[in-house]
Amino acid sequence: MSIGGLPQGGVRGLLKGLSAPASGLRAQKARIDTIALNLANAGTTAPPGEMPYRRQVVELAAQPGPPGGGGVARPAIPALPAIPPGAPGGPTSAPGRPGDDGVRVVGVAEDPGEGPLVYDPGHPHADEQGYVRYPNVDTTRELVELLEARRLFEANASVFEAMKSVLRRSLEI
């Protein structure tokens, strides 16, 4: 059975094109929220013997889509040369498979790095030698990541709006 010339489920198939930018919006919102939490705790300390706040990092992974790519066209040849996973500047995990449709938040992990140890004998959290352990949050790095997440959020919002416009026009045909 068809509805308006589309096979059954055709409208649902058209709406699948919105899932990739929508997942990108969710992922970047999670990054922005986590970065805000990191910045809010950048100056917190803990009493001697306890660990101060640890920087949180959002872990993302390709979201598997339905077989055949979910109705979203994909280029046959990558636009940029592929950088192997683990190489400097390359992805930390394997690239998405054909048919992947967006991104998903896998979880939030703690950065295992140590924060700076600052000599401040008057600080209430100073140890016997007068040192205070601060969180491993670098505010400059966090602000750069915030700008990146914001730009990616805006890019996904633009793609989402463009897809809505295409869908609106396709309904007029």
Buried (B, 14 or more C-beta within 10 A) or exposed (E): EEEEEEEEEBBEEBEBBBBBBBBBBBBBBBBBBBBEBBBEBBEEBBEEEEEBBBBBBBEBBBBBBEEEBBBBEEEEEEEEEEEEEEEEEEBEEEEBEEBBBBBBBEEBEEBEEEBEEEEBEEBEBBBEEEBBBBBBBBEEEBEEBBEEBBEBBEBBBEBBEEBBEEBEEEEEE
